[in-house]
Amino acid sequence: MIDPVPAPTNILYENPAWIPPLQEALRTEGFQVRLLHVNEGSIDPATLPPNGIWINRISPSSHTRGHAHTVELARQFLYWLESHGRRVINGLPAFELEMSKLRQDLVLRRHGIRTPRTVLAVGRKHLLEAAAAFDGPFITKHDQGGKGLGIHLFHNPGELEAHLDAADLDTGPGARMILQQYIDAPEAFITRGEIVGGRFVLAMRSSTAEGFELCPSDVCNPMLPSPGTNGSPRIGATGLFSPSPLTAADPLVQQYIHLCNVEGIEIAGIEFVEDARGNRYTYDINGTTNYNQSLGAQIGVDGMREVARYVRRVAGVALSRRPARIAC
């Protein structure tokens, strides 16, 4: 009988806390998994990278975990891999897009997807000039963001000016700050749709009632007992996440899928917020997406298992190019 052996799977990562769900899912699909931590190291362009499929799990928030060199080293590492023809899931084009909210806005606009008004500024003078051009409330965030880094709500330029004078001001990598129109949603939540390999996987709502740091990983949101009598768990530390009625048939989801296919983004969590008139504003594309396993269990979808199944489909293409092993 034919016994196709999955190609080795290599994971580029910097946050070990996010790895176990993906590692377990890949092993369940029969893969051997090799981990490569990216922060310090060396690259010899004359050497060949190890064989197998590579999965890019480098986060734009890596510097907040003491990994100051991760993003720059990852850029070179991905280029090295792709120069030698290695198959990289969420390779360099997807990585560069995730590293910049400005680029994300440009790409979303190019695909006809509504976004909030967005301006990038570097330096106090330019930040205040950009703030003065907004008609109403606006938020700031880091251009190289993640985990809600640098997100603050301001109602006028004066509030921003006072914030810029704060001793603990963090403008993020390269001091690149994004100013973005604040969308006043009638309900305090945003919606996140997950795309894997050109397919819609799931959608969830994330509550913004307690702030904008909305990392969905269970590591970020440990389970707590419910206040009810049956002791069943609730989702996240503060009930942050709930199922969304968004479906694959939604025209916005179809736009997301088309964008991912065109731009080479194989795994993505894309976020939007809806205003009182029903206008939906998309503002974030997460390539290093995590899944809330508690929510997944509730709706019957294991996000990382879907990723692992996609890797198996990719591996199947690679295997078709070489002889299959015959099992006795």
C-alpha positions as CSV (number, residue, x, y, z in Angstrom):
1,M,0.0,0.0,0.0
2,I,1.0,3.6,-0.5
3,D,2.3,5.2,2.7
4,P,3.0,8.9,2.1
5,V,5.3,10.3,4.8
6,P,4.6,14.0,5.6
7,A,7.6,16.2,5.0
8,P,9.3,17.4,8.2
9,T,7.7,20.6,9.5
10,N,9.9,23.4,10.8
11,I,8.4,26.1,13.0
12,L,10.0,29.5,13.2
13,Y,8.9,31.0,16.5
14,E,9.9,33.4,19.3
15,N,7.2,32.9,21.9
16,P,7.3,29.3,23.3
17,A,4.0,29.8,25.1
18,W,2.1,29.9,21.8
19,I,3.7,26.7,20.3
20,P,2.1,23.7,22.2
21,P,-1.4,23.8,20.5
22,L,0.2,24.0,17.0
23,Q,2.8,21.4,17.8
24,E,0.2,19.0,19.2
25,A,-2.0,19.5,16.1
26,L,0.8,18.8,13.7
27,R,1.9,15.7,15.6
28,T,-1.7,14.5,15.5
29,E,-1.6,14.8,11.7
30,G,1.5,12.7,11.7
31,F,4.2,15.3,11.3
32,Q,7.7,15.4,12.8
33,V,8.1,18.9,14.2
34,R,11.3,20.8,14.5
35,L,11.4,24.1,16.4
36,L,13.7,27.0,15.6
37,H,13.8,29.9,18.0
38,V,14.6,33.2,16.3
39,N,16.2,36.0,18.1
40,E,20.0,35.6,17.8
41,G,21.9,33.4,15.4
42,S,23.8,33.4,12.1
43,I,22.9,32.7,8.5
44,D,25.4,31.4,5.9
45,P,23.9,32.1,2.4
46,A,26.1,29.3,0.9
47,T,24.5,26.6,3.0
48,L,21.2,24.9,2.3
49,P,18.3,25.2,4.8
50,P,16.9,21.9,6.2
51,N,14.3,20.2,4.0
52,G,10.6,20.3,4.7
53,I,7.8,22.8,5.1
54,W,8.4,25.9,7.2
55,I,5.8,27.7,9.2
56,N,6.4,31.3,10.1
57,R,5.2,32.1,13.7
58,I,7.2,35.2,14.3
59,S,5.1,37.9,16.0
60,P,5.3,41.7,15.7
61,S,5.1,41.9,19.5
62,S,8.3,39.8,20.0
63,H,10.2,42.8,21.3
64,T,7.9,43.0,24.3
65,R,9.2,39.6,25.4
66,G,12.8,40.5,25.4
67,H,13.4,39.4,21.8
68,A,14.7,42.7,20.4
69,H,16.4,41.2,17.3
70,T,13.7,38.7,16.3
71,V,11.9,40.7,13.5
72,E,15.1,41.8,11.8
73,L,16.7,38.4,11.9
74,A,13.5,36.7,10.8
75,R,13.4,39.0,7.7
76,Q,16.8,37.7,6.6
77,F,16.0,34.1,7.6
78,L,12.8,34.1,5.5
79,Y,14.6,35.5,2.5
80,W,17.3,32.8,2.9
81,L,14.7,30.1,3.0
82,E,12.8,31.3,0.0
83,S,16.0,32.0,-2.0
84,H,16.7,28.2,-1.6
85,G,13.2,27.3,-2.7
86,R,11.9,26.2,0.7
87,R,8.1,26.1,1.1
88,V,7.3,28.7,3.7
89,I,3.7,29.1,5.0
90,N,3.2,32.8,5.6
91,G,6.5,33.7,4.0
92,L,8.2,37.0,3.6
93,P,5.4,39.0,1.8
94,A,2.9,38.0,4.5
95,F,5.4,38.7,7.2
96,E,6.2,42.2,5.9
97,L,2.5,42.9,5.8
98,E,2.0,41.8,9.4
99,M,4.8,44.1,10.5
100,S,3.1,47.3,9.4
101,K,-0.4,48.6,10.1
102,L,0.1,51.2,7.4
103,R,0.8,48.5,4.8
104,Q,-2.2,46.6,5.9
105,D,-4.4,49.7,5.4
106,L,-3.0,50.1,1.9
107,V,-3.6,46.5,1.0
108,L,-7.1,46.5,2.4
109,R,-7.9,49.7,0.4
110,R,-6.5,48.1,-2.7
111,H,-9.0,45.3,-2.4
112,G,-11.9,47.6,-1.9
113,I,-12.3,46.9,1.8
114,R,-13.5,49.8,4.0
115,T,-11.0,50.9,6.6
116,P,-10.9,53.7,9.3
117,R,-9.0,56.8,8.3
118,T,-5.4,56.0,9.1
119,V,-2.2,58.1,9.3
120,L,1.4,57.1,10.1
121,A,3.5,59.7,11.8
122,V,7.0,59.7,13.4
123,G,8.0,62.5,15.8
124,R,6.0,64.7,18.1
125,K,5.4,67.6,15.6
126,H,4.0,65.2,13.0
127,L,1.9,63.3,15.5
128,L,0.2,66.5,16.7
129,E,-0.3,67.7,13.1
130,A,-1.9,64.4,12.1
131,A,-4.1,64.5,15.2
132,A,-5.4,68.0,14.4
133,A,-6.6,66.7,11.0
134,F,-9.1,64.3,12.7
135,D,-12.7,65.5,13.1
136,G,-13.5,63.4,16.1
137,P,-12.0,60.8,18.5
138,F,-9.0,58.8,17.3
139,I,-6.8,56.0,18.6
140,T,-3.1,55.5,18.5
141,K,-1.3,52.2,18.0
142,H,2.2,51.0,17.1
143,D,2.7,50.5,13.3
144,Q,4.5,47.3,14.3
145,G,1.8,46.1,16.7
146,G,0.3,43.1,18.2
147,K,-1.6,42.4,21.4
148,G,-3.1,45.9,21.2
149,L,0.3,47.6,21.7
150,G,0.2,51.3,22.0
151,I,-3.6,51.6,21.6
152,H,-5.0,54.6,23.4
153,L,-8.2,56.6,22.8
154,F,-8.1,60.4,22.5
155,H,-10.9,62.8,22.0
156,N,-8.8,65.7,20.9
157,P,-5.2,66.7,20.0
158,G,-4.7,68.1,23.5
159,E,-5.1,64.7,25.1
160,L,-2.6,63.3,22.8
161,E,-0.1,66.1,23.6
162,A,-0.4,65.3,27.3
163,H,0.2,61.7,26.5
164,L,3.3,62.4,24.5
165,D,4.7,64.2,27.6
166,A,4.3,61.1,29.7
167,A,7.5,59.6,31.1
168,D,6.5,56.0,30.2
169,L,5.6,56.8,26.6
170,D,6.1,53.9,24.3
171,T,6.1,54.7,20.6
172,G,7.0,51.2,19.5
173,P,9.7,49.9,17.1
174,G,11.1,52.7,15.0
175,A,8.9,55.2,16.8
176,R,6.3,54.6,14.0
177,M,2.9,55.5,15.4
178,I,-0.5,55.0,13.7
179,L,-3.3,57.5,14.3
180,Q,-6.7,56.0,13.3
181,Q,-10.3,57.1,13.3
182,Y,-12.2,55.8,16.3
183,I,-15.3,53.9,15.3
184,D,-18.0,54.3,17.9
185,A,-19.6,50.8,17.9
186,P,-23.1,50.5,19.4
187,E,-21.9,47.4,21.2
188,A,-18.5,47.0,22.8
189,F,-17.0,44.2,20.6
190,I,-14.9,43.7,17.5
191,T,-15.3,40.7,15.1
192,R,-12.4,38.5,14.0
193,G,-12.6,36.1,11.1
194,E,-10.0,33.3,10.7
195,I,-8.8,32.3,7.3
196,V,-6.6,29.2,6.8
197,G,-5.4,28.1,3.3
198,G,-8.1,30.2,1.5
199,R,-10.9,28.8,3.6
200,F,-13.0,30.5,6.3
201,V,-12.5,28.6,9.6
202,L,-14.4,30.5,12.3
203,A,-15.3,33.9,13.6
204,M,-15.5,35.3,17.1
205,R,-16.5,38.4,18.9
206,S,-14.0,40.0,21.3
207,S,-15.3,42.4,24.0
208,T,-13.7,45.8,24.1
209,A,-15.4,46.8,27.3
210,E,-12.2,46.4,29.3
211,G,-9.7,47.6,26.7
212,F,-8.1,46.8,23.4
213,E,-5.6,44.1,24.3
214,L,-7.4,41.2,22.8
215,C,-4.9,38.4,22.3
216,P,-7.2,35.3,21.9
217,S,-4.6,32.7,23.0
218,D,-5.6,30.7,26.1
219,V,-2.2,31.7,27.5
220,C,-3.2,35.3,27.4
221,N,-6.7,34.4,28.8
222,P,-6.6,31.6,31.4
223,M,-9.8,29.9,32.2
224,L,-11.7,30.8,35.4
225,P,-14.6,29.1,37.0
226,S,-18.1,30.4,36.1
227,P,-20.0,32.1,38.9
228,G,-22.8,29.6,38.2
229,T,-23.6,26.5,40.3
230,N,-22.4,23.9,37.7
231,G,-18.8,25.0,37.8
232,S,-18.5,25.1,34.0
233,P,-15.7,27.3,32.7
234,R,-16.3,30.6,30.9
235,I,-14.4,31.8,28.0
236,G,-11.2,33.7,28.9
237,A,-10.3,35.5,32.1
238,T,-13.1,38.0,31.7
239,G,-15.5,36.5,29.3
240,L,-13.8,38.3,26.4
241,F,-14.7,36.0,23.6
242,S,-18.0,34.7,22.1
243,P,-19.1,33.1,18.8
244,S,-19.9,35.3,15.9
245,P,-22.7,34.8,13.4
246,L,-20.3,35.7,10.6
247,T,-20.2,33.0,7.9
248,A,-18.1,32.1,4.8
249,A,-21.0,33.3,2.6
250,D,-20.7,36.9,3.9
251,P,-19.4,39.2,1.1
252,L,-16.8,40.7,3.5
253,V,-15.4,37.2,4.3
254,Q,-15.2,36.6,0.5
255,Q,-13.2,39.8,0.2
256,Y,-10.9,38.6,2.9
257,I,-10.3,35.3,1.3
258,H,-9.6,37.0,-2.1
259,L,-7.1,39.3,-0.4
260,C,-5.3,36.5,1.3
261,N,-5.1,34.5,-1.9
262,V,-3.7,37.4,-3.9
263,E,-1.3,38.7,-1.2
264,G,0.1,35.3,-0.2
265,I,-1.3,35.2,3.3
266,E,-2.1,31.6,4.1
267,I,-3.1,31.9,7.8
268,A,-4.8,35.1,9.0
269,G,-7.1,36.5,11.6
270,I,-8.7,39.7,10.2
271,E,-10.6,42.1,12.5
272,F,-13.3,44.6,11.9
273,V,-15.6,46.8,13.9
274,E,-19.2,47.9,13.0
275,D,-20.7,51.3,13.5
276,A,-24.3,52.2,14.4
277,R,-25.2,52.4,10.7
278,G,-23.9,48.9,9.9
279,N,-20.7,50.0,8.2
280,R,-17.9,47.6,8.8
281,Y,-14.4,48.9,9.1
282,T,-11.5,46.4,8.8
283,Y,-8.3,47.5,10.6
284,D,-6.0,44.6,11.3
285,I,-4.6,41.5,9.6
286,N,-2.9,39.1,12.1
287,G,-0.6,36.5,10.5
288,T,0.7,35.0,13.7
289,T,-2.9,34.2,14.6
290,N,-3.8,32.3,17.8
291,Y,-7.0,30.5,18.6
292,N,-9.0,30.5,21.8
293,Q,-9.2,26.8,22.4
294,S,-12.0,27.2,25.0
295,L,-14.2,29.0,22.4
296,G,-13.2,26.5,19.8
297,A,-14.4,23.7,22.0
298,Q,-17.7,25.6,22.4
299,I,-18.3,26.0,18.7
300,G,-16.7,22.7,17.6
301,V,-13.8,24.1,15.7
302,D,-10.1,23.5,16.5
303,G,-8.2,26.3,14.8
304,M,-4.8,24.8,15.1
305,R,-6.0,21.4,13.9
306,E,-7.3,23.2,10.8
307,V,-3.9,24.7,10.4
308,A,-2.3,21.3,10.7
309,R,-4.7,19.9,8.1
310,Y,-3.7,22.7,5.7
311,V,-0.1,21.9,6.3
312,R,-0.9,18.3,5.4
313,R,-2.5,19.5,2.1
314,V,0.6,21.5,1.4
315,A,2.8,18.5,2.2
316,G,0.7,16.4,-0.2
317,V,1.7,18.7,-3.0
318,A,5.3,18.4,-2.0
319,L,5.0,14.6,-1.7
320,S,3.5,14.3,-5.2
321,R,6.9,15.5,-6.6
322,R,8.8,12.5,-5.1
323,P,8.3,8.8,-5.0
324,A,6.0,7.5,-2.3
325,R,7.3,5.0,0.2
326,I,5.9,1.5,-0.1
327,A,4.9,0.0,3.2
328,C,5.2,-3.7,3.6
